[in-house]
Amino acid sequence: MKSINHQNEYVPLRINLSLRRDTLRLLSEMANDMGISIDEVLSFLTEDSVIDLEIDEDLKGVDIPNKCSFDELKKIIERRKQP
């Protein structure tokens, strides 16, 4: 996975993951089928999962609470649905 944009160079990141055996087996099969390592499969999956999440809006006025009840969360979501 090479980036055309040099500001988006890939940075090695060491992490520990806890996966179910079935999940690891599937990742291993994917890597084997694609002829790449499990690390590369995880890198592709991670990149693909966040590729469209670039933040376009200004978040300076947004407060993020430390905790929120389920009812509060439902109210917030309903307010955002309204135009």
Steps between C-alpha positions, in 0.01 A plus 500: 500500500697798374365848538526758221477776761835507683335663803303177543801272527433176680619488858585163656280437802549213741175388658367201690166363388273249665308311235277198501655191344246508216588861423870424495439200276305715253770769500764235445303352208457848350871569530587164349256547209637849430863395541567758773556503875228526765650841592435620146143366505435685826656814355277483190189435710582787735565744219183399317287533811599863565563632149171693487515634855692819431344778702369777280320696768644733760484335843616796712159557659423133560497375860568130550368379838690255719189287526151495357191297582322301234201737515723806465669341199162427337393864551822630345462273198137605454596870514767446233245333270281810507582765236 
